[in-house]
């Protein structure tokens, strides 16, 4: 398995999943050779999957995204989606440190 999901929990107002990206993922050799980082697009793919798992919606719009620190292969990351007054916000954390955050919209 290339992306290992270790735990997922949900409520009406939030969804949380813990995962890690395998060092064998095919996107890593080119991003960057010798110093692999998990590409932002792979993080956003996990955000989209989390929205499908939580609300059975597809990601319709990425309103905002900010990448604050890198995620490396095999690091455990916690992704949380939160409903805040009708907006779905996401945060990706490693050991409590925010790596990425943003706002998305979903639709059925």
C-alpha angles and dihedrals in degrees: 000000000000098000113036115204108201103177140359130187131172145185133174091276104035147025125200130189132173118209146152133208116234118239086234094064108131095230095061105074091065095041093080123335110230093003107054121197127183104252118240090239089061090051089051090049088057089049089053092048091049090053090051091048093046104039104007088242131131121233104262101171139010102212097177138357131176124182109204104171136005128265114215128205115276093018114129112239131188117215119195128185116196131188107224112179093323096317120107111222125187134201128186114202138181115197090342094308115122110237099172139000139176151134126268139180125216135196135189 
